[in-house]
Each structure stands twice: as structure tokens, then as C-alpha cells.
Amino acid sequence: MAMLEVGETIDDLREISLDPSSLEWGLQDISAGDAGRVQDAGNTMYKMRTSQKRKLMLTWTLPTQEQTTEILRAFNPEYIFVRYYDPLDGDLNIREFYTGDKKAPFKWYNLPEKGTRFTTLSFDIIER
């Protein structure tokens, strides 16, 4: 089973053939607009969390041209559904994400059996 499944709808999830070499999970707290410090003796901070959002930082190392294209096309729509293992929930989860800026530095190999390889392909996906 692949580490990630991606689709434009929950019913259209497809496996990404190359698992990420690095998947860093994060949880972001979203605070109310009027959260912040108050001018009291202790400079008390009122976080006022309104929600939490997952953020996955994804990196693939040395993907081929074909794998890079597959990954970029899968994550190209404005919003995507992703099935992944969520450590906070302790289970596979499906959530809707949008993607951050993508980058893919590449190297050229002269060996025919190696072809073109990208050094890395990396981007973040943030829960909607």
C-alpha cells in the first residue's frame, strides 16, 4: 500500500507510485483575530485557538521524470483530498488540502538507464 493517496474527490483517490522519502507532519493552531498579549503585569497571552489544521511537508529524493510528472499532476488542482497516516489520530485519515509552492531542482545523468533525475521534489500541503 502506498503512503499517500490523492484525488480531487474522496471517491477518486489514487496511489502515488513513489512514496515520499520524507513526510513531516505538523499541526498548526489557528487563533482568533483578537488574540494576543494584554498590557498587564505579566503580559498575559490569550491564544484563543479557533481551530487546528494539519500541514504535511513532503519531499521525494531522486524521482524520475515520469514520477515527478505524476506527483506534480496529482497535487496540481487547487484543492485535493489526501489519504495518509495521521499520528494524532493514530490511523489512516482523509482530509482536504491545498498545496504550497513547489520546487524541483534537477540533475542530468548521462547514463541511458538512469535518465533524467530530479535532485528533490518538495512542497507543503495545508489542510483546508
Disulfide bonds with the S-S distance in Angstrom:
none
